[in-house]
Amino acid sequence: MTFNDRSIRCRDCGTTLTFSADEQGVSQGDLMNFETFNFDSSIMAGVRAIGYATPTPIQLQAIPPILQGRDVIGLAQTGTGKTAAFALPILQRLLHSQRGQVRAVIISPTRELTEQTWEAFSELGQKTGLRSIAIYGGVSIDRQIQKLRNGIEIAVACPGRLFDHMLRGTIDLSHLEVLVIDEADRMLDMGFLPDIQSILRCLIGQRQTLLFSATMPDDIRHLAQDILHDPVTVQIGRIMPATTVSHALYPVKQHLKTALLIELLRRTQTKSVLVFARTKYRTERVAQQLKRAGFRATSLQGDLSQPRRQAALDGFRSGAFKILVATDIAARGIDVLRISHVINYDMPESIDAYTNRIGRTGRVNRNGDALTFVTSVDAAMVDDLERILNVKLERRTLQGFDYNVSAPDRGYVRSTQQLRRHTVRNQRTGNN
């Protein structure tokens, strides 16, 4: 493979991305490492401490124009290294700015992603002396106010709580130099666009604006046109799932999914398991049924209070919980290396969502398994997935599991033990 057609594996997610030298704006003689960017030694200390070695494509494309002070539109998914792509240049820019005033604001759609981005700034900037804060709802606003009064330079925030601080006058953004809108399409999906527009109307003075999004729907395109000045567009092509992940489909009727999940978990050797469900209600229900079946399981969905969300994440990271059942939105920002299996209890709604889900396993050259429960309504999505992956996905059945049990009359899904009793009873009465 020549330099002009090069693939790099993302350290954080194991994803393989292919790019060309022309697309990156680098010459063949350039070194493919972080020394190329001439960051301050205090920032490079953080880079080395984390273990970053080779920049990802989004970092190669985005860091140079951000360092030059240009507005940037970055089209890339979670897991491509985009957080470092804007964090490192921001740290470099603020290194010699006046301290004790908010100079950079990063707006994120979820509390988990806000925490993850804040942690990235803290780790990368650990030797710089720059201070940062994570701002989101569900926790004490008074503690956030106290930290803001003590003086910080970087605020990573969810839009609702950030706007609350602005209305209270507890955050001063009159010295703002850099504004980052991260995962803009996700914020649009979650209904945060009015909050973003309200925040923007309150900002005065010139600033550098960076907008990152996996997709570019019309509302986000219009927002970019309104707030960015002569932006550089950095675009990474479709992200393919990591080659360290194996894929398999389990055809099953909807009412048998929970029983199949329980039986599959009992028979499969796993480390940590991440289960994705489509709705908040289903997430809670499945987690409760797994707990009743004897598994160390917990849930993560948007209606939980922040202490409960944090407890679920901390317990999953530490191993206190072996199984985490989550929705797509709540799971953004989960960073646990030892996830051995991702199970799609419900088929995701898009190929990008599938890639984002299974990117939680098979990371850093570890092998992982992506198992997806599919019903008849998922046929079109399966076809799309096989076309993108360019492979016929394996269909599996669980030996000894009764797939012919009819749907229950009441609004619950029977456990495996109940299904077995039901089958035996039918056999005795001749009803099968």
Protein Blocks (a to p, Z undefined) as FASTA:
>chain_A
ZZklccdddfklopacdddfklnopafkbccbfklnopafklmmmmmmnopabdcfklmm
mmmmmmnopacdddddehilpmmmmmmmmmmmmmmgcehiafbdcddfbfklmmmmmmmm
mmmmmmnopacddddehiafklmmmmmmnopabdcddfklmmmmmmnopaccklcfbdcd
ehkllmmmnopmmmmmmmmmmpgcjdddddddfbdcfklmmmmmmmpghiacdddddddd
dfkbccddddddfklmmmmmmmmmmmpccfbdcdddfbfklmmmmmmmmmmnopacdddd
fkbcfklmmmmmmmmmnomambdcddfklmgopacfklmbdcdfbacfbfklmmmmmmmg
oiehiacdddddddfklmmmmmmmmmmnopacdddddehiafkbccdfbfcdcdfklmmm
mmmmmmmnopZZ
